[in-house]
Amino acid sequence: MINPQLQEKLDHARHALDGATSESIVELCKRYLELLADCREQLYELANSGYLQGLAASSPTDLAGARKTFRAAIEKATQERNRTELLLLSITTVSAYEAVEMLNRRGYEGHSDWELRASGVKSTSGSAQDLITIQEAVDLASLLRREDHVAQHIA
C-alpha cells in the first residue's frame, strides 16, 4: 500500500532499533519516528486521493475493504509511533529525584545513600569528591535507563 522503498526503510529501521545499543537507541528512535511519520503521511495522501473514489465506482464491497485496510495500516503506524515515542521519552526524560533513586538502587560508586542537594547530588557517607552536579546525575541515570532497556530487550 505504501511505497515499497519506504516499507523497506521502515523494516530496516525497526530491525536496527531492536538491535540498538545504549549509545545508539536515542538516534534510532528518532529516525524510526521520522519514517513512521512519512508512512502515515503517505497513507493519508493515498486515502484522500482519487484511489478510494475509483473503488467506490467499481464496487461498494471493494471500497469497504479498502477503507478497512487503510484504517488498519494507519492504526498500526500510529501504535508504533506511540510505542516508540513512549520508549524515547522513558529513556531520555529523567528528573533529579529519579536520578538519585536510580543511583541508590544501583549502589553507584559503592554508595546507596545519594541525596539531592542544592549544590548537586552527594553521597552522605562519601567525601566531598562524591558530589556530582545535578545534570551529571540526570545524564548518568538516562544512560543507565538506556542500558537497562537494551539489556531487557536482549533477554
Phi and psi in degrees as GROMACS dihedral restraints (atoms count N, CA, C in turn):
[ dihedral_restraints ]
;  ai    aj    ak    al  type     phi  dphi    fc
    3     4     5     6     1   -94.1    20    10
    4     5     6     7     1   168.8    20    10
    6     7     8     9     1   -50.9    20    10
    7     8     9    10     1   127.1    20    10
    9    10    11    12     1   -59.7    20    10
   10    11    12    13     1   -32.9    20    10
   12    13    14    15     1   -66.0    20    10
   13    14    15    16     1   -40.1    20    10
   15    16    17    18     1   -66.7    20    10
   16    17    18    19     1   -41.3    20    10
   18    19    20    21     1   -60.5    20    10
   19    20    21    22     1   -40.7    20    10
   21    22    23    24     1   -64.3    20    10
   22    23    24    25     1   -42.7    20    10
   24    25    26    27     1   -62.6    20    10
   25    26    27    28     1   -41.9    20    10
   27    28    29    30     1   -60.7    20    10
   28    29    30    31     1   -47.1    20    10
   30    31    32    33     1   -61.5    20    10
   31    32    33    34     1   -42.7    20    10
   33    34    35    36     1   -64.7    20    10
   34    35    36    37     1   -43.7    20    10
   36    37    38    39     1   -64.8    20    10
   37    38    39    40     1   -39.8    20    10
   39    40    41    42     1   -64.6    20    10
   40    41    42    43     1   -42.8    20    10
   42    43    44    45     1   -64.3    20    10
   43    44    45    46     1   -42.4    20    10
   45    46    47    48     1   -62.4    20    10
   46    47    48    49     1   -40.6    20    10
   48    49    50    51     1   -64.6    20    10
   49    50    51    52     1   -38.6    20    10
   51    52    53    54     1   -63.4    20    10
   52    53    54    55     1   -28.5    20    10
   54    55    56    57     1  -104.3    20    10
   55    56    57    58     1    20.3    20    10
   57    58    59    60     1   -65.4    20    10
   58    59    60    61     1   154.4    20    10
   60    61    62    63     1  -103.6    20    10
   61    62    63    64     1   170.8    20    10
   63    64    65    66     1   -63.7    20    10
   64    65    66    67     1   -25.2    20    10
   66    67    68    69     1   -81.5    20    10
   67    68    69    70     1   -28.9    20    10
   69    70    71    72     1  -102.6    20    10
   70    71    72    73     1   -12.2    20    10
   72    73    74    75     1   -63.0    20    10
   73    74    75    76     1   -37.8    20    10
   75    76    77    78     1   -64.5    20    10
   76    77    78    79     1   -48.1    20    10
   78    79    80    81     1   -65.5    20    10
   79    80    81    82     1   -38.7    20    10
   81    82    83    84     1   -66.8    20    10
   82    83    84    85     1   -37.3    20    10
   84    85    86    87     1   -61.6    20    10
   85    86    87    88     1   -45.9    20    10
   87    88    89    90     1   -62.4    20    10
   88    89    90    91     1   -41.7    20    10
   90    91    92    93     1   -65.3    20    10
   91    92    93    94     1   -43.4    20    10
   93    94    95    96     1   -62.7    20    10
   94    95    96    97     1   -40.2    20    10
   96    97    98    99     1   -62.9    20    10
   97    98    99   100     1   -38.9    20    10
   99   100   101   102     1   -61.8    20    10
  100   101   102   103     1   -44.7    20    10
  102   103   104   105     1   -67.3    20    10
  103   104   105   106     1   -37.8    20    10
  105   106   107   108     1   -63.8    20    10
  106   107   108   109     1   -37.9    20    10
  108   109   110   111     1   -64.3    20    10
  109   110   111   112     1   -41.9    20    10
  111   112   113   114     1   -62.2    20    10
  112   113   114   115     1   -41.3    20    10
  114   115   116   117     1   -61.6    20    10
  115   116   117   118     1   -49.4    20    10
  117   118   119   120     1   -61.4    20    10
  118   119   120   121     1   -40.5    20    10
  120   121   122   123     1   -61.8    20    10
  121   122   123   124     1   -44.3    20    10
  123   124   125   126     1   -63.2    20    10
  124   125   126   127     1   -41.0    20    10
  126   127   128   129     1   -63.3    20    10
  127   128   129   130     1   -44.6    20    10
  129   130   131   132     1   -63.9    20    10
  130   131   132   133     1   -42.4    20    10
  132   133   134   135     1   -61.8    20    10
  133   134   135   136     1   -43.9    20    10
  135   136   137   138     1   -66.3    20    10
  136   137   138   139     1   -40.1    20    10
  138   139   140   141     1   -66.0    20    10
  139   140   141   142     1   -32.9    20    10
  141   142   143   144     1   -91.7    20    10
  142   143   144   145     1    -3.2    20    10
  144   145   146   147     1   -79.3    20    10
  145   146   147   148     1  -174.2    20    10
  147   148   149   150     1   -74.6    20    10
  148   149   150   151     1    -1.5    20    10
  150   151   152   153     1   -58.1    20    10
  151   152   153   154     1   -50.7    20    10
  153   154   155   156     1   -67.8    20    10
  154   155   156   157     1   -35.6    20    10
  156   157   158   159     1   -65.2    20    10
  157   158   159   160     1   -36.0    20    10
  159   160   161   162     1   -63.6    20    10
  160   161   162   163     1   -37.3    20    10
  162   163   164   165     1   -69.2    20    10
  163   164   165   166     1   -35.5    20    10
  165   166   167   168     1   -61.8    20    10
  166   167   168   169     1   -36.2    20    10
  168   169   170   171     1   -70.2    20    10
  169   170   171   172     1   -33.2    20    10
  171   172   173   174     1   -80.9    20    10
  172   173   174   175     1   -44.8    20    10
  174   175   176   177     1  -165.5    20    10
  175   176   177   178     1   129.2    20    10
  177   178   179   180     1   -62.3    20    10
  178   179   180   181     1   -30.1    20    10
  180   181   182   183     1   -67.1    20    10
  181   182   183   184     1   -42.8    20    10
  183   184   185   186     1   -62.2    20    10
  184   185   186   187     1   -40.2    20    10
  186   187   188   189     1   -62.7    20    10
  187   188   189   190     1   -46.3    20    10
  189   190   191   192     1   -62.2    20    10
  190   191   192   193     1   -41.8    20    10
  192   193   194   195     1   -65.8    20    10
  193   194   195   196     1   -41.3    20    10
  195   196   197   198     1   -65.7    20    10
  196   197   198   199     1   -42.5    20    10
  198   199   200   201     1   -61.1    20    10
  199   200   201   202     1   -42.1    20    10
  201   202   203   204     1   -63.9    20    10
  202   203   204   205     1   -40.9    20    10
  204   205   206   207     1   -64.9    20    10
  205   206   207   208     1   -44.2    20    10
  207   208   209   210     1   -62.1    20    10
  208   209   210   211     1   -45.9    20    10
  210   211   212   213     1   -58.8    20    10
  211   212   213   214     1   -44.8    20    10
  213   214   215   216     1   -63.7    20    10
  214   215   216   217     1   -41.5    20    10
  216   217   218   219     1   -66.3    20    10
  217   218   219   220     1   -41.7    20    10
  219   220   221   222     1   -65.9    20    10
  220   221   222   223     1   -42.1    20    10
  222   223   224   225     1   -62.6    20    10
  223   224   225   226     1   -41.8    20    10
  225   226   227   228     1   -62.5    20    10
  226   227   228   229     1   -46.0    20    10
  228   229   230   231     1   -63.4    20    10
  229   230   231   232     1   -38.1    20    10
  231   232   233   234     1   -67.1    20    10
  232   233   234   235     1   -42.2    20    10
  234   235   236   237     1   -63.1    20    10
  235   236   237   238     1   -41.3    20    10
  237   238   239   240     1   -63.2    20    10
  238   239   240   241     1   -42.1    20    10
  240   241   242   243     1   -61.4    20    10
  241   242   243   244     1   -48.0    20    10
  243   244   245   246     1   -62.0    20    10
  244   245   246   247     1   -42.5    20    10
  246   247   248   249     1   -63.7    20    10
  247   248   249   250     1   -43.0    20    10
  249   250   251   252     1   -71.0    20    10
  250   251   252   253     1   -39.4    20    10
  252   253   254   255     1   -62.5    20    10
  253   254   255   256     1   -40.6    20    10
  255   256   257   258     1   -64.3    20    10
  256   257   258   259     1   -42.7    20    10
  258   259   260   261     1   -60.0    20    10
  259   260   261   262     1   -49.5    20    10
  261   262   263   264     1   -59.6    20    10
  262   263   264   265     1   -44.1    20    10
  264   265   266   267     1   -62.5    20    10
  265   266   267   268     1   -41.5    20    10
  267   268   269   270     1   -68.2    20    10
  268   269   270   271     1   -27.4    20    10
  270   271   272   273     1   -99.1    20    10
  271   272   273   274     1    -4.8    20    10
  273   274   275   276     1  -117.6    20    10
  274   275   276   277     1   -18.9    20    10
  276   277   278   279     1  -104.7    20    10
  277   278   279   280     1   108.2    20    10
  279   280   281   282     1  -133.5    20    10
  280   281   282   283     1   128.3    20    10
  282   283   284   285     1   -84.3    20    10
  283   284   285   286     1   166.1    20    10
  285   286   287   288     1   -62.3    20    10
  286   287   288   289     1   -37.8    20    10
  288   289   290   291     1   -65.8    20    10
  289   290   291   292     1   -41.0    20    10
  291   292   293   294     1   -65.7    20    10
  292   293   294   295     1   -36.2    20    10
  294   295   296   297     1   -63.2    20    10
  295   296   297   298     1   -45.2    20    10
  297   298   299   300     1   -61.7    20    10
  298   299   300   301     1   -43.9    20    10
  300   301   302   303     1   -59.5    20    10
  301   302   303   304     1   -42.3    20    10
  303   304   305   306     1   -68.0    20    10
  304   305   306   307     1   -42.1    20    10
  306   307   308   309     1   -60.3    20    10
  307   308   309   310     1   -41.6    20    10
  309   310   311   312     1   -66.5    20    10
  310   311   312   313     1   -43.3    20    10
  312   313   314   315     1   -63.5    20    10
  313   314   315   316     1   -36.6    20    10
  315   316   317   318     1   -84.4    20    10
  316   317   318   319     1   -11.4    20    10
  318   319   320   321     1    62.5    20    10
  319   320   321   322     1    44.0    20    10
  321   322   323   324     1   -56.2    20    10
  322   323   324   325     1   130.7    20    10
  324   325   326   327     1    53.0    20    10
  325   326   327   328     1    31.8    20    10
  327   328   329   330     1    79.8    20    10
  328   329   330   331     1     9.9    20    10
  330   331   332   333     1  -118.9    20    10
  331   332   333   334     1   143.7    20    10
  333   334   335   336     1  -126.2    20    10
  334   335   336   337     1    27.3    20    10
  336   337   338   339     1  -128.4    20    10
  337   338   339   340     1    39.9    20    10
  339   340   341   342     1   -70.6    20    10
  340   341   342   343     1   141.9    20    10
  342   343   344   345     1  -132.9    20    10
  343   344   345   346     1   149.0    20    10
  345   346   347   348     1   -87.8    20    10
  346   347   348   349     1   127.5    20    10
  348   349   350   351     1  -129.7    20    10
  349   350   351   352     1   167.5    20    10
  351   352   353   354     1   -62.4    20    10
  352   353   354   355     1   -31.6    20    10
  354   355   356   357     1   -85.6    20    10
  355   356   357   358     1    -9.7    20    10
  357   358   359   360     1   147.4    20    10
  358   359   360   361     1  -152.7    20    10
  360   361   362   363     1  -115.0    20    10
  361   362   363   364     1   128.1    20    10
  363   364   365   366     1  -138.8    20    10
  364   365   366   367     1   144.6    20    10
  366   367   368   369     1   -82.7    20    10
  367   368   369   370     1   130.1    20    10
  369   370   371   372     1   -69.4    20    10
  370   371   372   373     1   -26.1    20    10
  372   373   374   375     1   -96.1    20    10
  373   374   375   376     1    -0.4    20    10
  375   376   377   378     1   -94.5    20    10
  376   377   378   379     1  -176.0    20    10
  378   379   380   381     1   -91.9    20    10
  379   380   381   382     1  -178.6    20    10
  381   382   383   384     1   -64.2    20    10
  382   383   384   385     1   -24.2    20    10
  384   385   386   387     1   -70.9    20    10
  385   386   387   388     1   -15.9    20    10
  387   388   389   390     1   -79.0    20    10
  388   389   390   391     1    -0.8    20    10
  390   391   392   393     1   -77.1    20    10
  391   392   393   394     1   125.7    20    10
  393   394   395   396     1  -123.3    20    10
  394   395   396   397     1   153.7    20    10
  396   397   398   399     1   -68.9    20    10
  397   398   399   400     1   159.6    20    10
  399   400   401   402     1   -61.7    20    10
  400   401   402   403     1   -41.5    20    10
  402   403   404   405     1   -62.6    20    10
  403   404   405   406     1   -41.3    20    10
  405   406   407   408     1   -62.5    20    10
  406   407   408   409     1   -40.4    20    10
  408   409   410   411     1   -65.4    20    10
  409   410   411   412     1   -42.3    20    10
  411   412   413   414     1   -65.4    20    10
  412   413   414   415     1   -43.9    20    10
  414   415   416   417     1   -62.8    20    10
  415   416   417   418     1   -41.8    20    10
  417   418   419   420     1   -64.2    20    10
  418   419   420   421     1   -44.0    20    10
  420   421   422   423     1   -64.0    20    10
  421   422   423   424     1   -38.1    20    10
  423   424   425   426     1   -63.0    20    10
  424   425   426   427     1   -43.6    20    10
  426   427   428   429     1   -62.4    20    10
  427   428   429   430     1   -43.4    20    10
  429   430   431   432     1   -62.6    20    10
  430   431   432   433     1   -38.8    20    10
  432   433   434   435     1   -63.7    20    10
  433   434   435   436     1   -42.4    20    10
  435   436   437   438     1   -63.2    20    10
  436   437   438   439     1   -43.0    20    10
  438   439   440   441     1   -61.7    20    10
  439   440   441   442     1   -42.1    20    10
  441   442   443   444     1   -61.1    20    10
  442   443   444   445     1   -44.4    20    10
  444   445   446   447     1   -62.3    20    10
  445   446   447   448     1   -46.0    20    10
  447   448   449   450     1   -62.7    20    10
  448   449   450   451     1   -43.9    20    10
  450   451   452   453     1   -63.0    20    10
  451   452   453   454     1   -41.3    20    10
  453   454   455   456     1   -67.5    20    10
  454   455   456   457     1   -37.7    20    10
  456   457   458   459     1   -69.3    20    10
  457   458   459   460     1   -34.3    20    10
  459   460   461   462     1   -70.3    20    10
  460   461   462   463     1   -38.8    20    10
